[in-house]
């Protein structure tokens, strides 16, 4: 896979709409009963993004969808994944990612890789990158006024201190296991933020 060569000089410090919620988020995950279907415009839409959309981002999508289902929030949350490049457009997830996820009960089947589109920036509420390189490219592509939607997925992690999720594509099985560890941690933190939003929508 071609490495995207971008250098990011400093960490992004801009306050985002979900920073305040994140500050009080707890990793504990408990099941919630589904109250009513949310209007389409009030659903929380999340897009996970990596480079080729065959390893990290489809894994994050599968993990988060599992959490959404366990919480009974399918009517309130929509998620998808995409890549910043079209290296693997139309391909199924990497078999190594499929195998690693399957060991923990996640299913990475049915989807094919795609490159992020301009419409995604307005369509999704949260656009979460796996690393700084892909975040930097998203910032270049993102229309003015929508930059607040961009963030690193690991911003939501509560157990691991790593800022990014390394691309396991060129490594062995251990790289996929580590990526999954980080993704599970971050997705649990993200779930707490999304749960609060869903609760407010349901009560409205």
C-alpha angles and dihedrals in degrees: 000000000000113000115233104231108211127139120209112201100196142011119264111253101176113131112244129203092256099045093096092051091046091054090065099034118127124204094227112117121202130169119261127199118243109245106179141334114273120232110258093249092053098052118111109242120197129187120195114205135194132152106276102009095232104095123020105019097047088047090053090048092052094047094048093046088054091054092047091052092047089052093048092237100127091121092054105041133054124182137178139162137231142170133238089226134044096225092122103022110160094015127122120245117287109276091230090058090047091052095047092049093046091058088062097042100263123131120217100181137112098040132095130206120265137174119247114263130213090246090060091071092063095033099057130060097205123030107189123193126203096220145006095264094057092041089054092052091048089053090055093049098042117102118241113274095030100073091103089073093065122093144137114268090224089064084085096051117119103179106037121057096205114120096209143030111238119229107254094192097105096039140068134272093286091065091057091048092051092047089052091049090055094043093051091050094048094043091054090053091046090050092061091055093047092046091058091051092048090050091054091048092049091050094049 
